[in-house]
């Protein structure tokens, strides 16, 4: 058995997932309102460095295992100068060859605007034993690929085959839902974890996380009643700005949608992204598309669908389209479109059923492939103030229903 197939099968088995599309478990687990259905850690520290240190130490195995798995995924193209190399090694080659182009600008920009979060990454590095430079480069994958131009796009397509993530939001007649499928490589399947972070003077936040990555990239929530999800978006460029993942971390401490907007309007970012942001206290959901020097916000009214390309009027010309993202987008638009005039019939379970769909496979919303999986499904229910968090593909129906950590 090939290493990739072994990792895929063993990762799925470790968390009780079916790797065959459409094979949901017959007996769903009991709904619980306790800890999340992932390894879980609560951290209460004063400094960001100590937050990172505690997380990196606790999840050291997960950090080192995901880097090892990704390093085993190598270019298999005899005509490529990078044949036999993994993506991070390729990026480190460029970083070491020309740090003033591929490393220093991103680190300097991050230190200038978000030095506390850079210190958090230093703590993650110290605790896990992953060198800081290697960890930081892993945060800047798309910024570095963007600097490589056409060569970077080829590597992006070859090595980052699962772009992932689909979302559906709904806001009508005081009924609001935010649903999201978190999709990425199978290397992460049994290594994801949830942390709750308490820091004096800042809102406590709780979110799903990738090992070795800055906090806040997958779905999360905080005690101010804010909810966040994000979708990766490819564009044919990058800038010398702050790596986009730092925006994810900064939003964790926002208490209003206006605060989030002030974070996302910052023009000096390195790459592109899409975010859905919900606020319980404001009873609102917005969508935000951002890229270097440009952004657009949209106030959700009725259904709003997003996958991995820009859709808002001033942004959509900039993203790179693929069959995968457009297929998922069109499938969700069709499903939600049938209910735009039936708000009374819209439920969280209905939306989750769409997110469990295998229509259009291998470009389905619920992802099952050799390279990638839906690692988690989230349904934020504003009326019940709950986060229904699924471990793995939503079609497997393995979830817990968590009360949102609201302080007011």
C-alpha positions in Angstrom: 0.0 0.0 0.0 1.3 3.5 -0.9 2.2 5.8 2.1 -0.5 8.3 1.0 -3.2 5.6 0.9 -2.0 4.2 4.3 -2.2 7.6 5.9 -5.6 8.3 4.4 -7.1 5.0 5.5 -5.5 5.0 9.0 -6.5 8.7 9.6 -10.1 7.9 8.6 -10.2 4.8 10.8 -8.7 6.6 13.7 -11.8 8.9 14.0 -14.4 6.5 12.8 -14.9 7.9 9.3 -16.1 6.2 6.3 -14.0 6.8 3.2 -16.8 5.7 0.9 -19.1 8.5 -0.2 -22.6 8.3 1.3 -22.0 5.8 4.1 -23.4 7.6 7.1 -23.5 5.8 10.4 -26.8 4.2 11.2 -26.8 5.3 14.8 -25.7 8.9 15.3 -24.0 9.6 18.6 -25.9 11.2 21.5 -25.9 15.0 21.3 -23.8 16.4 24.1 -23.2 19.9 25.4 -19.8 19.4 26.9 -16.3 19.3 25.3 -15.9 19.4 21.6 -15.6 16.2 19.5 -11.9 16.8 19.1 -8.9 16.8 21.4 -9.4 19.8 23.6 -7.3 22.2 25.7 -8.1 25.2 27.7 -5.3 27.8 28.0 -5.3 30.8 30.4 -2.2 32.9 30.1 -1.1 36.5 30.2 1.3 36.6 27.3 0.8 35.3 23.8 4.2 33.5 23.9 3.0 31.5 26.9 -0.3 30.7 25.1 1.6 29.3 22.1 4.1 27.5 24.4 1.3 25.7 26.2 -0.5 24.7 23.0 2.7 23.6 21.2 3.8 21.5 24.2 0.4 19.9 24.6 -0.1 19.1 20.9 3.6 18.4 20.1 2.8 15.0 18.6 0.2 16.4 16.3 2.5 19.2 15.2 5.4 16.9 14.3 3.2 14.3 12.7 1.5 16.7 10.3 4.8 18.1 9.2 6.1 14.6 8.7 3.1 13.6 6.6 3.3 16.7 4.5 7.0 16.1 3.9 6.1 12.6 2.6 4.0 14.2 -0.1 6.5 14.8 -2.9 6.5 16.1 -6.4 6.1 13.2 -8.8 7.1 14.7 -12.1 10.4 13.7 -13.8 10.3 16.9 -15.9 10.1 19.1 -12.8 13.3 20.6 -11.2 11.6 19.8 -7.9 10.9 16.2 -8.6 11.1 14.2 -5.3 10.8 17.3 -3.1 7.9 18.2 -0.8 6.2 21.6 -0.9 7.7 23.0 2.3 11.2 21.9 1.2 10.7 23.7 -2.1 9.6 26.9 -0.3 12.5 26.7 2.1 14.8 26.5 -0.9 13.6 29.8 -2.2 13.5 31.3 1.3 17.1 30.4 1.9 18.2 31.4 -1.6 16.5 34.9 -1.5 15.2 35.8 2.0 14.7 39.4 1.0 12.0 38.3 -1.5 10.5 35.2 0.0 10.7 35.6 3.8 11.9 38.9 5.4 9.1 41.1 4.0 6.4 38.8 5.4 8.0 38.5 8.8 8.7 42.3 9.1 5.1 43.1 8.2 3.8 40.7 10.7 6.1 41.9 13.4 5.2 45.5 12.8 1.4 45.0 12.9 0.9 41.8 15.0 4.1 41.2 16.9 2.1 39.7 19.8 0.9 36.9 17.4 4.4 36.4 16.1 5.4 35.8 19.7 2.6 33.3 19.9 4.1 31.4 17.0 7.5 31.5 18.7 5.8 29.8 21.7 4.2 27.2 19.4 7.6 26.6 17.9 9.3 26.3 21.3 6.7 23.9 22.7 6.5 21.7 19.7 10.1 21.7 18.6 9.3 22.8 15.1 11.9 25.5 14.1 10.3 29.0 14.0 11.4 29.7 10.5 9.9 26.5 9.2 6.7 27.1 11.0 6.5 30.7 9.7 7.2 29.7 6.1 4.3 27.2 6.5 2.0 30.1 7.3 3.1 31.9 4.2 2.6 29.2 1.6 0.3 31.1 -0.7 2.2 34.4 -0.3 5.5 32.7 -1.4 3.8 30.8 -4.2 2.3 34.1 -5.4 5.9 35.6 -5.5 6.9 32.7 -7.8 4.4 33.8 -10.5 3.6 31.1 -13.1 5.9 28.6 -11.5 4.2 29.1 -8.2 0.8 28.5 -9.8 2.0 25.2 -11.2 3.2 24.2 -7.8 0.0 25.4 -6.2 -2.0 23.2 -8.5 0.2 20.2 -8.1 0.8 20.3 -4.4 -2.2 22.1 -2.9 -4.8 19.9 -4.6 -7.5 20.3 -1.9 -8.3 24.0 -1.7 -11.4 23.2 0.2 -14.2 24.8 2.2 -17.8 25.6 1.4 -20.2 27.7 3.3 -23.9 28.6 3.3 -25.3 31.5 5.4 -28.9 32.4 6.0 -30.5 35.5 7.5 -34.2 36.1 7.2 -37.0 37.1 9.6 -34.8 36.8 12.7 -33.6 33.3 11.7 -29.9 33.1 11.1 -27.6 30.1 10.4 -23.9 30.0 9.5 -22.8 26.6 8.0 -19.3 25.6 6.9 -17.4 22.6 5.7 -13.7 22.7 6.6 -11.8 20.9 3.8 -8.1 20.2 3.5 -5.6 17.4 3.0 -6.0 14.0 4.6 -2.8 14.6 6.5 -4.8 16.6 9.0 -7.7 14.2 9.4 -6.9 12.7 12.8 -4.8 15.6 14.1 -7.2 18.6 14.4 -7.8 20.0 17.9 -9.9 22.6 19.7 -8.5 25.2 22.1 -10.2 27.7 24.4 -8.0 30.7 25.0 -8.5 33.0 28.0 -6.3 36.2 28.2 -6.9 39.1 30.6 -8.7 42.1 29.0 -9.7 40.1 25.9 -12.7 38.0 24.9 -12.3 34.3 25.6 -12.4 32.5 22.3 -12.7 28.8 21.2 -11.9 27.3 17.8 -10.9 24.3 15.8 -7.3 24.4 14.7 -4.7 22.9 12.4 -1.5 21.6 14.0 1.4 23.9 13.3 -0.8 26.7 12.2 -1.7 30.1 13.8 -4.9 30.0 15.8 -8.2 31.0 14.2 -8.1 29.7 10.6 -10.9 27.0 10.9 -14.3 27.9 12.4 -14.3 29.6 15.8 -16.4 31.7 18.2 -15.8 34.0 21.2 -17.7 35.1 24.3 -18.7 38.4 22.7 -21.0 36.3 20.5 -18.9 36.5 17.4 -18.6 33.6 14.9 -16.0 33.2 12.2 -15.4 30.9 9.2 -13.0 31.3 6.2 -12.5 30.1 2.7 -9.1 30.1 0.9 -9.2 31.9 -2.4 -6.5 31.8 -5.1 -5.4 34.9 -7.0 -2.4 35.2 -9.4 -0.4 37.5 -7.2 0.8 38.3 -3.7 2.3 41.3 -1.9 4.9 42.0 0.7 2.2 42.5 3.4 1.1 40.6 6.5 0.3 37.0 5.7 -3.5 36.6 5.4 -3.7 34.0 8.3 -2.8 36.8 10.8 -6.2 38.4 10.0 -7.8 35.1 11.2 -6.0 35.4 14.5 -6.8 39.1 15.0 -10.5 38.5 14.5 -10.7 36.1 17.4 -10.5 39.1 19.8 -13.1 41.3 18.0 -16.3 42.1 19.8 -18.4 43.7 17.0 -18.7 43.5 13.2 -17.3 47.0 12.9 -14.1 45.8 14.7 -13.8 43.0 12.3 -14.2 45.4 9.4 -11.4 47.5 10.7 -9.2 44.5 10.7 -10.1 43.3 7.3 -9.9 46.8 5.6 -6.2 46.9 6.3 -4.7 47.1 2.8 -1.3 45.7 3.4 -2.0 42.0 3.4 0.0 39.4 1.6 -2.7 37.3 -0.1 -6.4 36.8 -0.5 -9.2 35.2 1.6 -12.9 35.1 2.2 -14.6 35.3 5.6 -18.1 34.9 7.0 -18.6 36.8 10.3 -21.6 36.5 12.5 -22.6 38.5 15.6 -25.3 37.3 18.0 -25.6 40.6 19.7 -26.2 42.4 16.4 -28.1 39.6 14.9 -26.1 39.9 11.6 -23.9 38.0 9.3 -21.6 39.6 6.8 -19.4 38.2 4.1 -15.9 39.7 3.5 -13.6 39.2 0.5 -10.1 40.6 0.9 -6.9 40.8 -1.1 -3.9 43.1 -1.2 -5.2 46.7 -1.5 -8.8 45.7 -2.0 -11.8 44.4 -0.1 -15.6 44.2 -0.3 -18.2 43.5 2.4 -21.7 42.1 1.9 -24.6 42.1 4.4 -26.2 38.7 4.2 -29.9 38.7 3.4 -31.6 35.4 2.8 -29.1 32.8 1.5 -25.4 33.5 0.7 -23.1 30.8 -0.7 -19.3 30.8 -0.9 -16.7 28.3 -2.0 -13.1 29.1 -3.1 -13.5 32.0 -5.5 -14.6 35.6 -5.2 -18.2 36.3 -6.0 -18.8 40.0 -5.0 -19.0 42.5 -7.9 -15.8 44.4 -7.4 -13.7 41.3 -6.5 -14.8 38.4 -8.8 -12.5 39.3 -11.7 -9.4 38.7 -9.5 -9.7 35.1 -8.4 -8.7 32.0 -10.2 -11.6 29.7 -11.1 -11.5 25.9 -11.2 -14.1 23.2 -11.9 -14.0 22.2 -8.3 -14.9 25.5 -6.7 -17.5 26.4 -9.4 -19.2 23.0 -9.2 -19.6 23.2 -5.4 -20.8 26.8 -5.6 -23.4 26.0 -8.3 -24.7 22.9 -6.4 -25.2 25.0 -3.2 -26.8 27.9 -5.1 -29.3 25.4 -6.7 -30.1 23.8 -3.4 -30.5 27.1 -1.5 -32.3 28.7 -4.4 -35.2 26.4 -4.0 -35.9 27.8 -0.5 -35.3 31.5 -1.0 -39.0 32.2 -0.8 -39.7 29.6 1.9 -37.9 30.9 5.1 -40.3 29.0 7.4 -39.0 25.7 5.9 -35.3 26.6 6.4 -33.7 24.7 9.3 -30.1 23.9 10.4 -30.6 20.2 9.5 -31.7 21.2 6.0 -28.6 23.2 5.4 -26.4 20.4 6.9 -28.0 18.0 4.5 -26.8 20.2 1.6 -23.3 20.3 3.1 -23.4 16.4 3.3 -24.2 16.1 -0.5 -22.0 14.0 -2.7 -23.6 15.4 -5.9 -21.0 16.2 -8.5 -18.3 13.9 -7.0 -15.3 14.2 -7.1 -16.2 17.9 -6.9 -18.8 17.4 -4.2 -19.5 19.7 -1.2 -18.9 16.8 1.2 -15.3 15.9 0.2 -14.0 12.4 -0.1 -10.8 12.0 -2.1 -7.4 10.4 -1.9 -5.9 13.9 -1.3 -8.6 15.6 0.8 -11.5 15.3 3.2 -14.1 17.4 4.8 -12.3 17.5 8.2 -15.2 19.1 10.1 -18.7 20.6 9.5 -19.9 23.5 11.6 -23.5 24.8 12.0 -23.9 28.0 14.1 -27.5 28.4 15.1 -28.2 32.0 16.3 -31.6 31.3 17.8 -30.5 28.4 20.0 -27.0 29.9 20.6 -25.3 26.7 19.7 -22.4 25.4 17.6 -23.1 22.0 16.2 -19.6 20.7 15.4 -19.1 17.5 13.4 -15.8 15.6 13.4 -15.1 14.6 9.8 -17.5 14.4 6.9 -21.0 15.6 7.9 -22.5 12.5 6.1 -21.0 10.4 9.0 -23.2 12.3 11.5 -20.6 12.4 14.3 -21.2 15.6 16.2 -21.6 17.4 19.5 -23.8 20.4 20.1 -21.9 23.0 22.0 -23.4 26.0 23.8 -21.7 29.2 22.5 -19.5 30.8 25.2 -21.4 34.0 25.5 -20.6 36.4 28.3 -23.7 38.7 27.9 
